[in-house]
Each structure stands twice: as C-alpha cells, then as structure tokens.
Amino acid sequence: MDKISQYHPLVWFLLFGTFFGRTAFFMAMPFLALHLQIENQTDPLMIGLIIGIGPLAGFLMGFLLGHLSDRIGRVHIMQASLLLWTVTFLGFACAQTPLHFMMCNIFNGIARAIFEPMANAFMSDLTIREKRRSMYHFRYYLINIGGAIGPLVGVLVLKNQAQIGFLITACMYFLQYVGFILLSRKIRFKEQSNQEKEKIELKTVVRILSRDFPYTLFILGSLCMLFTYTQLDSTFPQFLNKNMKHNGIMLYGTLLSLNGLTIVIFQYLITRWTKRFRTFSVITVGALIYGLGYFGFIFAGTNIFVWLFSMVILTLGEVIGAPNENLLIDEMAPERFKGAYFGASNLRSLGFMFGPIVGGYLLKEYNYIVLLQAMCMVTLIAILFFVWGNSTFVHGVRKNETPYNS
C-alpha cells in the first residue's frame, strides 16, 4: 500500500468519503426494487422504468458537465452534486408512490453523473501518473468494503426498512459535502486552470471523441457490461423474492455481500497479477470470466450453493476488469481533455438505463431463465467489442488514427 504522503489529502478525503457514502448507499438502494415490489405492488416493467430513469438523466447531464469542468474547474461542481445527493436521499425517505421514487431517482442519476466522473478526474489531477493505478484500485476496494457491509446491514439490522437507509445515506452525503468544502478551502491544491487548457467548443470535443475509435469500442463494451450488471439491482431481487419463497430476500442480501467480500479478499492479489498486462486486455479477460458467472446462474434454480458459487465467479471477473476501466480512460485521454473523456464515459450509463427496463420486460413477459440467457448474450457482445478495441489500441497507440489533431 502506498504511503499516506503519496496521495494528496483531498484524494484521501474523497476516497474515504466514498467508502462511508457507499456503505450507507448499499444499505438502501439495492432494496429499492424489493420495496416497490412488496410495499407498492409495482410490476417488474414499472420497477425497471423507475430504476432506469436515473441513468437516463445522468446520461443527458454527464457529458455537458464533464466538458464544463474542463473550463470552470471541478470543485464547485462536485460540491453541488454532494448537496443534491443529500436532498435526493431525503426525498427517497419521504417518497410514497412510484412517481415520487421516479422523481428522486432522476436527481440521483444526475448527482451520480456529476460526481463520479468529476471525482475521478479531480483525483487524477492531484495524483502523479505512476500512482493513479493504485489510487483507482484502492477506491474500488473501499467501495466494495461498503458493498459487503451495506447489504448485510440492510437485511439483518434495518430489516429492509429502506427509509431508514435513505436517511442514513443523506446524512453521509451531507457530512461529505461539509467536509469537502472545509477541506478544499483549508488545503492548498492546484487544479488545472482554464489558462492551462486550450479554449475549445463543445462541438470540437464531440468531434474528437467521435474520432477516437478504440475509446468508442470501449464505451460500447462497457455499456453492454453495465446493461447486465444492473440486473443485480433490479430484476435479481424480484425473481429471487418470488422463486426462493422465504429465503429470497436473505439470499439476495447474501449475494450482494458476497460480491463485495470477494472483491475485498481477492483484489490485492489480482491487482498485482494484472499490472504486468495491458489494461485493455485485462478488461477483456475480466468480461469473459464475468460471463461464465452469469452462465452459472441459469442452472442455479433453487440451489443456494450454485447461486453463491456463480456469484463468486462473476465477481472475480468484475474485480479483474472493472477497476481498470477508469485507468483505461485515463490512459486514453489527453491531459487537456481529461474531464471531457471522463464525462463522456457517462455514455456507459445507457446500460444502466436500458438494462432495468429490458430486464423488467423479459421478467414480466417470460421468466428469469430467458432473462439470464439474454444477459449472457449481451456479455458475449461486450467481449467482442473489447477484443476489437484492444486490437486497435496497441500500447497506447491508435492504429491509423490521430483523434486529437482537429
């Protein structure tokens, strides 16, 4: 582990703020679909719409804010997103109808689309290039400790009372908001200024990104992966609750915690192993192993052991590939377009948007076996995109392309 002095104090604050915020987040948000199914008797397709509307809002806002951050700085935008998150989760706690939950999730999607790419780009600015890989992996590690703790607390302590989890999450984001304001005022730091960057119009950024073919292939593959991953938060709790009878909710919480715990246990070893390989290749291998885990779910039925084993396989694929995605964006992005690249990565949130809707439709009109088979096919498509992208991005050089000289 890197020494404390090798990360900027604001980077440390954002890393541990993410940990506490995500721990509280995982107490409540994974159980939103169950809350809507049990308390509001909402059908799977409507649940998919409610969950998918947030990423849609994030998609519409994310790219614009990513570009604006390159021109006006990231700190104020990040502060505003933390405050918006606070208000949003207070709204979740008070929501009564599906429409209320839909409105809250719109603002949740906007806040996430603002904060996540801003925080990644901001921490990248404050971290030397040689330490960025370890920083991204450590952030992912902390998120998944929260992912291991939060769902168990949600199942065992809060007894699936989502409102309490929403209130705790609001408090965590408010504390992070106040702390970030105070710390950013007290501690000196240098964010890349407007003068250090070329003045560019939004249409120029769009043209640059549209010409970066390896980046486009990466975004398409990642979009497909998120399309399948979002089923864990939307359709999985619904069909487990229905098909596993009294054990469904407990199994769901256990699967989520096992997901986080597996990452916590194996990430350090996997990180050391994958350092010797190209980032794009690592992501491709991770997607393949992830797909094998999804394939195992098809045969799980009511066998709890198979569900748990398949989740471990899926998670190993996730821990190989997912932490390297931000690193790959960082490798692809020119310094002066870094915020635009991280902002444009919100295109991946289309997977989060369409995944719950399509998954809800398949679950309503067919059954969960058809749903899982479809997700395996989408994962295969993602692997093909990654293989193609990897072949056009050799050691950081895009074959036959000069996407930045426009």
Buried (B, 14 or more C-beta within 10 A) or exposed (E): EEEEEBBBBBBBBBBBBBBBBBBBBBBBBBBBBBBBBBEBEBBBBBBBBBBBBBBBBBBBBBBEBBBBBBEEBBBEBBBBBBBBBBBBBBBBBEBEEBEBBBBBBBBBBBBBBBBBBBBBBBBBBBBEEEBBBBBBBBBBBBBBBBBBBBBBBBBEEBEBBBBBBBBBBBBBBBBBBBBBBEBBEEEEBEBBEEEEBEEBEEEBBBEBBEBBBBBBBBBBBBBBBBBBBBBBBBBBBBBBBEBBEEBBBBBBBBBBBBBBBBBBBBBEEBBEEBEEEBBBBBBBBBBBBBBBBBBBBBEBEEEBEBBBBBBBBBBBBBBBBBBBBBBBBBBBBEEBBBBBBBBBBBBBBBBBBBBBBBBBBBBBEEEBBEBBBBBBEBBBBBBBBBBBBBEBBEEEEBEEBEBEEE
